Amino acid sequence: MGEALDICEVAAKALRAGGIEAKARPLSAIDKRDGTVVRLMPSVTVRTYMDGTRLLDCYLQVVSKALDEYEPMDTCERAARILETSDLSSENGSYEIVGLAEQDGDIERVAIGTDMRHVWAVRIVAKIIRH
């Protein structure tokens, strides 16, 4: 488990390939501007094996923000479809992916920011194996 988990970068790359300009950055990256970020949420250990390997439900959140009320909602819907069909395999060997990712719940309106931009989010869960 020496490598940093790169699943956010892999997901952002898949979204860019699907036509969504996304970055693997903190939410502050879209302060006072439109944009889409992918961030890591807390993972849940499903199983721990004798060799210390863990099967995890790895949760990602795609957050989109725009002045237009419906643009970030549409972006989150498209992001979920793209990530559910993308290969999210690690590029640095930090994890092994087990099957395809799935949307976890519905897209949701998070808030209207102080900058009057509408914020929507969607959670994605990917089963991964960490060594």
C-alpha positions as CSV (number, residue, x, y, z in Angstrom):
1,M,0.0,0.0,0.0
2,G,2.9,2.3,-0.8
3,E,1.2,4.2,-3.6
4,A,-1.3,7.0,-3.1
5,L,-4.8,6.0,-4.2
6,D,-5.3,7.6,-7.7
7,I,-8.9,6.7,-8.3
8,C,-10.0,10.4,-8.3
9,E,-7.5,11.2,-11.0
10,V,-8.6,8.1,-13.0
11,A,-12.3,9.1,-12.6
12,A,-11.6,12.7,-13.7
13,K,-9.7,11.5,-16.7
14,A,-12.6,9.2,-17.7
15,L,-15.0,12.2,-17.3
16,R,-12.8,14.4,-19.5
17,A,-12.8,11.6,-22.1
18,G,-16.6,11.7,-21.9
19,G,-16.8,15.4,-22.5
20,I,-17.0,16.7,-18.9
21,E,-14.2,19.0,-17.9
22,A,-13.5,17.6,-14.4
23,K,-10.6,17.9,-12.0
24,A,-9.5,15.7,-9.1
25,R,-9.3,18.7,-6.7
26,P,-10.8,19.9,-3.4
27,L,-14.1,21.7,-3.5
28,S,-12.2,25.0,-3.1
29,A,-11.0,24.6,-6.7
30,I,-14.4,25.7,-7.8
31,D,-14.9,28.6,-5.4
32,K,-16.5,31.5,-7.1
33,R,-16.5,29.8,-10.5
34,D,-18.3,27.1,-12.5
35,G,-16.7,23.7,-12.6
36,T,-16.7,20.0,-11.7
37,V,-14.5,18.2,-9.3
38,V,-14.1,14.6,-8.2
39,R,-13.3,13.9,-4.5
40,L,-12.7,10.9,-2.4
41,M,-15.3,10.1,0.3
42,P,-14.7,7.7,3.3
43,S,-14.4,4.1,2.1
44,V,-16.0,1.1,3.8
45,T,-14.0,-2.2,4.4
46,V,-16.2,-5.0,3.1
47,R,-13.7,-7.8,3.9
48,T,-10.1,-8.2,5.2
49,Y,-8.2,-11.2,4.0
50,M,-5.5,-13.2,5.9
51,D,-2.7,-11.5,4.0
52,G,-3.9,-8.0,5.0
53,T,-5.5,-7.3,1.6
54,R,-8.8,-5.4,2.0
55,L,-11.9,-5.3,-0.3
56,L,-13.3,-1.8,0.0
57,D,-16.4,0.0,-1.2
58,C,-14.6,3.1,-2.4
59,Y,-16.9,6.1,-2.6
60,L,-16.3,9.1,-4.9
61,Q,-18.3,12.2,-5.2
62,V,-18.7,14.3,-8.3
63,V,-19.6,17.9,-7.5
64,S,-20.7,20.3,-10.2
65,K,-21.3,24.0,-9.8
66,A,-22.8,26.6,-12.2
67,L,-24.9,29.8,-12.4
68,D,-27.4,27.9,-14.5
69,E,-29.7,25.8,-12.2
70,Y,-29.9,22.8,-14.5
71,E,-26.4,22.6,-16.0
72,P,-24.7,21.0,-12.9
73,M,-27.7,18.6,-12.5
74,D,-27.2,17.4,-16.1
75,T,-23.4,17.2,-15.5
76,C,-23.9,14.9,-12.5
77,E,-26.3,12.7,-14.4
78,R,-23.9,12.4,-17.3
79,A,-21.0,11.8,-14.9
80,A,-22.7,8.9,-13.3
81,R,-23.4,7.3,-16.7
82,I,-19.8,7.8,-17.8
83,L,-18.3,6.4,-14.6
84,E,-20.6,3.4,-14.5
85,T,-19.2,2.3,-17.9
86,S,-15.6,3.4,-17.5
87,D,-12.5,1.3,-16.6
88,L,-11.4,2.9,-13.4
89,S,-8.3,0.7,-13.0
90,S,-5.4,2.3,-11.1
91,E,-2.7,3.9,-13.2
92,N,-0.1,3.7,-10.5
93,G,-1.0,0.2,-9.1
94,S,-2.4,1.5,-5.8
95,Y,-5.5,-0.7,-6.1
96,E,-7.3,-3.3,-8.2
97,I,-10.7,-2.6,-9.5
98,V,-13.4,-5.3,-9.1
99,G,-16.1,-4.8,-11.7
100,L,-17.8,-1.6,-12.8
101,A,-18.6,1.3,-10.5
102,E,-22.2,2.0,-9.6
103,Q,-24.2,5.1,-8.8
104,D,-25.0,5.3,-5.0
105,G,-28.3,7.0,-4.5
106,D,-29.8,9.8,-6.6
107,I,-28.1,13.0,-7.7
108,E,-28.8,15.7,-5.2
109,R,-28.9,19.4,-5.0
110,V,-26.3,20.4,-2.4
111,A,-26.8,24.1,-2.0
112,I,-26.8,27.5,-3.7
113,G,-23.4,28.9,-2.8
114,T,-22.7,32.4,-1.5
115,D,-21.7,33.2,-5.1
116,M,-25.2,32.3,-6.2
117,R,-24.1,29.2,-8.2
118,H,-26.1,26.0,-8.0
119,V,-24.3,23.0,-6.6
120,W,-25.3,19.4,-7.4
121,A,-23.5,16.1,-6.5
122,V,-23.6,12.4,-7.2
123,R,-21.9,9.5,-5.3
124,I,-20.3,6.6,-7.1
125,V,-19.1,3.4,-5.4
126,A,-16.3,1.3,-6.8
127,K,-15.3,-2.0,-5.3
128,I,-11.5,-2.0,-5.0
129,I,-8.8,-4.3,-3.5
130,R,-6.0,-2.6,-1.5
131,H,-2.9,-4.4,-0.6
